[in-house]
């Protein structure tokens, strides 16, 4: 028996079933993917701080002490300055905020400077994506 009309396309029910399946898959996969974005930003911040710390150490080797600001890595009028110590503009953290930098005096323990990102909120402290990332 021959049919007069050919079946072209999908029924509304078939389309709804496919949309429900895609929605379920997205609700399972999306949270896992977005949690990876958070950890990737933290990793990026740590990597950038490592590069900045290397530039700070190079500055200290030439001048004898750490700079007062990160911008001194790019240009300075100091006598022994042999820079720029950073190849381009000092980057912002992955959340678009400036890195916090503070040189320490010689009598303080641990590292000779503080370098950190305040996270997404740009304020000290916090949890999750708002947590501080320290070098």
C-alpha positions as CSV (number, residue, x, y, z in Angstrom):
1,X,0.0,0.0,0.0
2,X,1.4,3.4,-1.0
3,X,0.9,6.5,1.1
4,X,-0.2,9.6,-0.5
5,X,1.7,12.0,1.9
6,X,5.2,11.5,3.1
7,X,6.1,12.2,6.8
8,X,8.4,15.2,7.0
9,X,9.6,16.4,10.4
10,X,8.9,15.6,14.0
11,X,5.7,15.8,16.1
12,X,5.3,18.3,18.9
13,X,5.5,15.4,21.5
14,X,8.9,14.3,20.0
15,X,10.3,17.8,20.2
16,X,9.1,18.2,23.8
17,X,10.7,15.0,24.8
18,X,14.1,16.0,23.3
19,X,13.9,19.4,25.0
20,X,13.2,17.8,28.4
21,X,16.2,15.4,27.9
22,X,18.5,18.3,26.9
23,X,17.3,20.3,29.9
24,X,18.0,17.4,32.3
25,X,21.5,17.0,30.8
26,X,22.2,20.7,31.1
27,X,21.1,20.7,34.8
28,X,23.5,17.9,35.6
29,X,26.5,19.1,33.6
30,X,26.3,22.9,34.1
31,X,27.0,23.0,37.8
32,X,30.1,20.9,37.4
33,X,31.4,23.0,34.5
34,X,30.9,26.3,36.5
35,X,32.7,24.9,39.5
36,X,35.7,24.4,37.2
37,X,35.6,28.0,36.2
38,X,36.0,29.1,39.9
39,X,39.1,26.9,40.4
40,X,40.5,28.0,37.0
41,X,40.3,31.6,38.1
42,X,42.1,30.8,41.3
43,X,44.8,28.9,39.4
44,X,45.2,31.9,37.0
45,X,45.6,34.3,40.0
46,X,48.3,32.1,41.5
47,X,50.2,31.8,38.2
48,X,50.0,35.6,37.7
49,X,51.2,36.2,41.2
50,X,54.1,33.8,40.7
51,X,55.2,35.8,37.6
52,X,54.9,39.1,39.5
53,X,56.8,37.7,42.5
54,X,59.7,36.7,40.1
55,X,59.7,40.3,38.7
56,X,59.8,41.6,42.3
57,X,62.8,39.4,43.2
58,X,64.6,40.6,40.1
59,X,64.0,44.2,41.1
60,X,65.3,43.5,44.6
61,X,68.4,41.9,43.2
62,X,69.2,45.1,41.2
63,X,68.1,47.8,43.7
64,X,68.6,46.0,47.0
65,X,65.0,46.2,48.3
66,X,61.5,45.6,47.1
67,X,59.6,48.4,45.3
68,X,57.0,50.5,47.1
69,X,54.4,49.8,44.3
70,X,54.1,47.3,41.5
71,X,54.3,50.1,38.9
72,X,58.0,50.5,39.8
73,X,58.5,47.2,38.0
74,X,57.6,49.1,34.8
75,X,59.5,52.3,35.3
76,X,61.5,54.0,38.0
77,X,64.1,56.7,38.5
78,X,66.1,54.6,41.0
79,X,69.8,54.7,40.5
80,X,70.4,50.9,39.8
81,X,67.1,50.3,38.1
82,X,67.6,48.0,35.1
83,X,64.1,47.3,34.0
84,X,61.4,47.0,33.0
85,X,61.1,43.9,35.2
86,X,57.7,43.1,33.8
87,X,57.1,42.7,30.1
88,X,53.9,44.7,30.0
89,X,51.3,46.4,32.1
90,X,50.8,44.8,35.5
91,X,47.7,42.5,35.0
92,X,44.6,42.6,37.1
93,X,43.4,39.5,38.8
94,X,40.9,37.2,37.0
95,X,38.0,39.1,38.6
96,X,39.1,42.4,37.2
97,X,40.6,43.8,40.4
98,X,44.1,45.0,41.1
99,X,46.4,42.8,43.1
100,X,47.2,43.9,46.6
101,X,50.9,44.4,47.1
102,X,52.7,45.6,50.2
103,X,56.5,45.5,50.9
104,X,57.4,44.4,54.4
105,X,60.1,45.8,56.6
106,X,63.2,43.7,57.2
107,X,62.3,42.9,60.8
108,X,59.1,41.1,59.8
109,X,59.2,37.3,59.5
110,X,58.3,35.2,56.5
111,X,58.4,36.7,53.0
112,X,59.6,40.2,52.3
113,X,56.3,41.3,50.7
114,X,52.6,40.6,50.6
115,X,51.0,39.8,47.3
116,X,47.3,38.7,47.1
117,X,44.1,38.9,45.2
118,X,40.9,39.7,47.2
119,X,38.8,37.4,45.0
120,X,35.6,38.3,43.2
121,X,34.3,40.8,45.7
122,X,37.6,42.7,45.9
123,X,37.5,42.9,49.7
124,X,39.6,41.1,52.3
125,X,38.3,37.8,53.5
126,X,35.3,35.9,52.1
127,X,34.4,32.4,51.1
128,X,34.2,30.6,47.9
129,X,34.9,32.8,44.9
130,X,35.1,35.8,47.3
131,X,38.0,34.2,49.2
132,X,41.4,35.8,49.1
133,X,44.1,34.1,47.0
134,X,47.5,34.6,48.6
135,X,51.0,34.1,47.1
